[in-house]
Structure formats: C-alpha cells, structure tokens
Amino acid sequence: MLLVAASIHWGHVLITGLGILVSLIATMHVLLHKKETRAAIGWIGLIWLSPILGAIVYVLLGINRIERKARALRRDRPSVHKLDPEGYTDALLIERLGQDRAHLATLARLGWAATGRRLLGGNRVRLLDGGDETYPAMIREIDRAERSITLLTYIFRNDEAGIPVAEALSRARDRGVEIRILIDGLGSVHEGAPIVEHLRSLGLTVALFIPTLRPDWMRYANLRNHRKVMIIDGHLGFTGGMNILDDFLSRPHEQRGVHARDTHFEICGPVVTTLQQSFADDWAFSTEEILDGELWFPRDHPCEGDTIARIIVDGPDLQDNPLSAVLFGALAVARNSVSIVTPYFIPDPPLSAALISAAQRGVDVEILVPQKNNHAVVQWAGIPLLEPLLEAGCRVLLLEPPFDHSKLMVVDDAWSFFGSANWDPRSLVLNFELNVECYDPDLAAEINRFLEDRRRHSCELTLDSLRRRSLPLKLRDNLARLFSPYL
C-alpha cells in the first residue's frame, strides 16, 4: 500500500511539475510575442487558471501562424531590394502643396519612417472608373509594350474580362516581350473559373503565390497576396483595388445578376520603379528568379507629372504595420476633411480612436461603405463599430447598389491614398497589400469630383436608426464582431 501511495504521490508531483513548466513556457511566449497588454493578460490568466489545457488552447488559437509562416517563407527565398533615388525634401513638398498644407510634411516624414522609401516627384496619375475604363486601358498598353510586362493580381478569372487580357498578353509574347504573371494561389481558383492553365497554354510564364490545395471553405486559413499591379516596360503602371474579372464590366451582369463598381489608377513616372521593385520581390519569393537590369528597371521615365508619390507595401512578413501607421498618421494630421471609401470597414480600436479624435477636433470625417455588402458577415461585424463614430460626429454614407469595391481616401483636399487594402484586420494585418500615397491637390480634386457621384447615390446612416435596430439584429451583429479578426 505504501508503494502504491508513493507512486500516486510522485505521479501527482510529476503532473504538477509538468503543468508548471508548460505554463511557464507558454507565459514566456506570451510576454515575448503579445504586444497588446489586455491580450497578454487574458492569455496568461487562462494559462495559469487552466494548467496544461490553457497552454494547449494558447498554442492552438493564440499563436499567429500566418505571420510566422510568412516570415519563415520570406527568410527561405531570395529578396530584391533597390534603393530609391533621392526623394522630395520637406521644402520641395511644401512648395508644391502651399503653406496652408505644410502640416502634411509631417505625414510625409512618417511615411519615410514607416517604409524606408522616399517620396518621388514627377509622376502622372489618372483615375480609372470601373472595368469599362480599366481593362481597355490595360489592353491598350499591353499592345504597346516593347520590352517587358509584369502582372500581379489576386483574382484573374477566365471570363469576359480575363480572356481579352490574356489574348493581349499572348500577342505581346509573340512580339518578343518578356512577360511574368503572378497570381495568388487562392485567388487563382476563385469561383471555379481558373485561367492559369489557359495562360500557360498560350506560352506565358505564370506562377502562383503560395499555391494551396485547400478547398474554398478554408479560405480564411490562407496567406493571400491581395496586391494588384501591372507594369509595362518598367515605366507605366496600373494599381488599385480591381481584380481581373467581369463583375466590374457593365455588360454581363445583366445576364448573371452580378455587378460591382471599383476604381483603378494608371501611373507614369519614377514611382513605377518602386511598383516594379515590389513585384520583383514577390516574384523572387514565389519562383527564386531575380528580375534585374534595364529590361525590368529602365533608367529614364518618358513622362512627367506633378504628383509626388510613394508606395506603401505591407504584409505579415513585416514586423511593423506600415499601412496602419500611415492611416493613423493621416487621421492625426488632418485639419479640415477626411473622406474614406472602403468595401469592408472593421477598424481596430486605435484607428477607431483616431477617427473619433479627428471628428472631435472639428475635422469633417465621412465614411462611405456599401449599403449591401457582398459578404454579409463582414457587414454585420462592422455595424457595432459605427455607433461610437456617429456619436463623435463622423458621417457614414451608405452607397446604393451595385456593390462598391473601391478603396480610396482623401485628406485636406491634397493627400490621396489608394490601392488594394481594405479597412479590416485581414488587409491591415494578414494580407500582402500595396497602396500608393499621393501629395497632389489636383489629383485630390479629381478624386473628390469622382466621389460626388458616389455621394449622390447614397443615403446617410443616422445614430437614431442604428440604435432603433431590433434586439436580434444587435445580437447578430455583435456576435459577428467577435470573428472580425478572421473575416
């Protein structure tokens, strides 16, 4: 009996010791990797209040494997880095913007600190409205290409929009143009209309960014390259929020019942070199081929403009969050007006606080979101976050159908921001994204004129209507909000 009791005693000691050791290891991981204090305290509490089980839950749910996987993959692949040419100084920027907008120079300094990229002047930027403008412009420039074409997109579908682009790329290849096409692994099979094999059958060089065999219902577990970039001969680029699919055309939706709006931008000038740098880095990551030399990076740019610009690239492989930093900085320096257009609006607490602070300082803050989203759960999760913004004086405009996929921001009628990133955790934390910030009152005025049409086809959401929603709807929306980090 004594032997049995002793063995039981030592068994308890071993289990207790193992529990303490596991809890200590898990606690050290939390302290080293959880930067948010409340999250760290919550996980440590769970780990010690539920020994072993708490540590298992933390390992399964608390460790961001998406970030860890992205960084590990980047470490194992070649990277392309080129120093930007000497950029704009504060004095030159203020000279372009005027003394009444001199405060934006502080935002420019923040962008440099967040990205390590200088502002580049001499760019020309043109807004393109929808697929009816964007895809013909792309095809026209593909047909003019003489040396090289690079294309990165999240979705490239085998449909009325994708096939003409593919045929234009094939014609360019027949002329001897070097072409590289990179499509996100998940986006390549979007909605069952893959175009990858068709592109390869045309003799085009195509790669997938992190190929995946997971079915569509596992989409939220994947790393996504959400960037959209096309560069022609290294000096003319396209970027923005638009994938290559016929949802954005005005014709086929009448038969299919699908139609969406979006915006894209045509850019010419030195900043295109940095767009090419970003593509080359993603291409090297996916294929280990290094794109370099005059073919991809010509020394001279044939056009000049007045827009001062810089790209902001972000992704889970970066320790910091440059996109969030720039958004937060833009809200902090705004003095007069902020206009935001986004299809998915789930800002984190710091960005919500920045929006509230701007409105309370007297800045005219307006947020334009779709009246009906193409992802219902995303819309539900964002609704509870609107109430404190409306209380602070922000205006929320609900855009009438068709669904608007645009991603735009204008501050003080001089600073513009556009690209692939949405105002949600997936874009700002988990996706690989690319945006462009532009310092140019003329471009801001063009975007504002464009937004006037959006405003005319919208209705304003009031605080009273939000509060008068039924209890079941409030419960539904707040339940969806709990899943917002994964939407």
Secondary structure, DSSP 8 states (H G I E B T S, - for coil): -HHHHHHHHHHHHHHHHHHHHHHHHHHHHHHHH--SHHHHHHHHHHHHHSTTHHHHHIIIIIS-HHHHHHHHHHHTS------------HHHHHHHH-GGGTTHHHHHHHHHHHHS---EEEEEEEEEEHHHHHHHHHHHHHHH-SSEEEEEES-BBSSTTHHHHHHHHHHHHHTT-EEEEEEETTGGGGGG-B-HHHHHHTT--EEEES-----GGGGGGS--B---EEEETTTEEEEES--BSGGGSSSTHHHHS--EE-EEEEEESTHHHHHHHHHHHHHHHHH-----STTTS-S--S---SEEEEEEEE-TTSSS-HHHHHHHHHHHH-SSEEEEE-S-B---HHHHHHHHHHHHTT-EEEEEEESS-SSHHHHHHHGGGHHHHHHHT-EEEEE-SSEE---EEEETTTEEEEES--BSHIIIIISBEEEEEEE-HHHHHHHHHHHHHHHHTEEEE-HHHHHTS-HHHHHHHHHHHTTGGG-
